[in-house]
Amino acid sequence: MLTKTDAIVLKSMKFRDTSKIVTFYTRKYGKIKGVAKGARVMKSKFGAALEPMTQVGIVLYRKEHRDLQLLSQCDIVKPYKNIHSDMERMSVAMSVLERINQLTHEEEENMLLYNLLIEIMDELDRATKNHINLLYAFELRYAALFGFSPALDSCGSCGKSTEDFNDERSVVFQLFKGAVMCPTCAESITAQPYERFAVDNVERFIQKLTLTGGNLKISAPTPRILQRLLASNIGGTTSLEFSLPIRNEIDVTLRLYLRYHFEGLKPLKSFEIFQKILN
């Protein structure tokens, strides 16, 4: 069946002598793979439309339960020139696309996720600062879409607002529950303190966390910032400013949280590049 849909190019790889296998996240079908025959020959009809981080309109010869669909046409809708010309934006965009590729199954339509992806890419192309905030906003919203939205606005025990937490004291984030314990309630909970090395070695840090049942001790401002990243409109997230130590703590907290709730999560290769840029 010949079908048309909008999509974002997630990944492109060489196939045989002249073709490519391209992974898309589409509006109609979710993640889907297509063979673009002749995509690598001179003056190919596909041109630059098969490059990752590009919004396109595609025409497929689609057959259900087939692993690879035949790509008939692919036209650029938005080239995202600012993303493609800036290393920082590119690293964030590729990290978002990696997450989509890791965490979605093929041909499972999810309009809300597609709309979120488009919104993130559009804002990333427009934003002038704090691009990394869009990755964090995406990860939080992705978790929420699949029923794992953390409760970050108040203490999970006494109900105290996170806005009223004492910045000089630590709090506990319970990864399994997605709940925050205020400084007072956290005093009675065994928790593993956040450590700077965890940014580079999450796997080793997870081993320590298992001894506390997944309770992570973090600084008081962190849940407040996470809540704003989750609740603010996408365009407003890049106006949030916080220090590099807090950014590292947010990064680790989110990676650990996603690891506890989504199988198959792997370290982001694209994000390693971004870490080198900022650190």
N, C-alpha and C positions, 0 to 999 in steps of 0.2 A: 504494500500500500504506500502510495506517495503521500508524504505528510510534511507540513511546515511548522516550525516553532522557533521562538527566540531562545538564545542560549548564551552562556559564558564559556569560553574555551578554558578548560582546566589544565589540559596536558596534551602534548603532541609528541609523537615519536616516529622514527623512520620505520617503514614497512616495505620489505623487499627492495627492489632497485629504484623504483620511482614514486612510491606511494607513502602515505602516512596513516597511522592510526591515531585518531583524535578523540579525546575524552571531553565531553561537554556536560555542563549542568543546564538542563533545559526547563523552560516554563511548563511544557506539557507532560514530559516523561521523567523528570528528575535526571539522574546521571545516566548517560548513554554513551556508547562508543561507536564510532563510525570509521569506515575505511574511505580515505580520500585518494582515489586512483589518479596517478599522474601528478600528484601535488608537488613533487620535487623536480619536475622537469622545467626547463626554461619556458617562460611565458605561460605558466599554469593558470587556469581559469580561477583558481582559488587565491592566488596572490598572497598577501599578508594576512588573510582572514583567518588562518588556522593558528595564529600565534596565541599562546596563553595570555590571559588578562585582556581579552578582547570580547566585546559584546557583539554577537552576530545573529543573523537570521539564517537558518539552515533548512534545506530540503533533503529529506531522507527517503530512501526506499526501505520502509520499515516492515519487519516481519517479527511477530511476537516470539519470544523464547529463543531468538537468535542472538549470540554473543556480540557479533559485529554487524552493524547496519551499514548499508551502502550510502555514502554521502554523495548527493547529486549536485548540490549547490551550497555555497556559503558566502554570505555578503556581510561586510562590516556595518554594524549599526552605530557603535561607539568605539573609537580606537583607543580611548584613554591615553592620549599622548603624554600627559603629565606623569602618569604612572610609569610608562615605558621609558621616560627620559630621566628618571630620578631614582637612584639606588635605594633610598630609604622607603619611598612609596612602593617601589617594586618588591622589596623584601616583605613588606606588610601584605601586599596583594597576594604574593605567592604563598605566604603563610596561610592566609584565609582559604585560598584554593586548595592547598594541601589538606587543611582540616576538612573541607567539603569532600575531597577525594577519599580521605581516610574513613570518615564517619557515615557516609551514605552508601546505600546499596543501589545496584543498577535498576533502572526503570521503576522507581518509586516516586510518583509525583508528589511534590510538596510545594504548593504555590507560595506559602508563607516564607519558606526557606529561600525560594528563588527571589522573591521580592526583597528579602533581607540582604541577599548577596548583591543584588543590583544597587540597593541603597548604600551599602558599604563601598562598593566600587565607585559609584558616582561621587560620594563625599571624599573618598581618598584622592580622586582626581582633582577635586576643588580645593581641599584643605591646604593651608600654608604652614601648619605646624602640628606637633604632637600626633603624628600619623599612627604611632603605635597604639594610641588609645582606641583606634578603630578595630584593631585585632582583638583587644580585650572586650570591647563592646560586642563584637561579633560572637566571641566564645560564650559570653554570658547569655546572650539572646538565643544562641543555638541550644544551650542547655535548657533554657526556659521553653523553647518550642517543643522539646521532647519530654517535658514534665519534670525537669530537674532544676528548676529555678531556685537558687539559694535565697534564704530569708536573711537579708542583710540590713534591714532598717531598724531592727530592735533585738534585744537579748531574747534568746529562745527559752530562757528560764523565767526571768522576772519581768520581761517586757519593756525594760528601759530602752529608750531610743539610742541608737548608735551615735546620734548627733551630740548626746550628752556624755559620751564616754570620756574618761580622763586620759588625755594624750600621753601622760607620763607613765601609764600602766599598760600592760599587755592584755590582750583578749584571747579567747580560744575560738577557733573556727573548727566545727565538727564536720569533717568532710563527708561522712556517710549521710548525715542528716541535712547538710547544707545550712546549718544553724550557727549563729554567733552567740557566745557567752560573754557577758559584760565583765569588766575587771573584778568585780566582787564575786559574781557567780563562778568565774573561771578559777578562783583560788582553790576550790575544792576538786578541780578536775586535773587528772594527770594528762599532760600534753607535751609533745615534742616541740621545743622552740625552733623557729625558723633559723636557718643557718645560711650564710652567704654562699657557701660552696654548692648549695642545692640548685642554684641557677645553672651550673654546669654539669651537675650529676644528680638528676632527679631520681634515677633508679636506686642509687645508693641511699638517698634520703628516704625513699619509700620504705626501705627495710627498717629504718629507725621508727618511722611512723606506725608501723604495724604493732610495735610494742605498746603504743598508747591507744590502740583502737581507732586510729585515724584522726586524733585530736591534734591540731596544729596551733601553736602559740604564735601570734602575730602582733604587730604594733596596732594601737587603737585607731589610728587614722585609716588603716587599710580597708576595713569593711565599709566605712563611709564612702570612700572613693569608689569601691566596687559597686555600691548601691547607686551612685550617681552615673557610673558607666552603664549600668543596667537600665536605669529609669529615665535618663535624659534622652531627648531626641538625638538621632545619630549625628546631626550637624553640630549639636552642642557639646559632644564628647571631646572634641579636639580643643575646646577652650579650657579644659581641666588641666591644671598644672600641679605636678608633684615631683619630689626629688628622685634622683636615680636610685637610692636605697629603697624607697617605697615602690618604685617601678619594678625593681628586681623582686621584691616581696610579692607584689601583685602577680607578676609573671609566674612565679613558683606556685603560689596559692591556686591560681586558675589551672595550671597544668596538672597539679595534684587532684584538684576537684574533678576535672574532666576524666582523669585516669580512673578515679573511683567509680565513675558512673557510665563510662562508655568503653566497651571492649575494642581492642585493636588500635588504641591510640598510640602513636609513635612520636618520637621527638621530631620537631619541625626542622627540616634541613634548611629551609629558607630563613627561618628565624635565627639560625646560627650566624648567618651573614649579618643580620640586623644587630645581634649582640656585639659583634666585633666593631660595628660602626659606632654604637653608643658607649661601649665600655672601653 
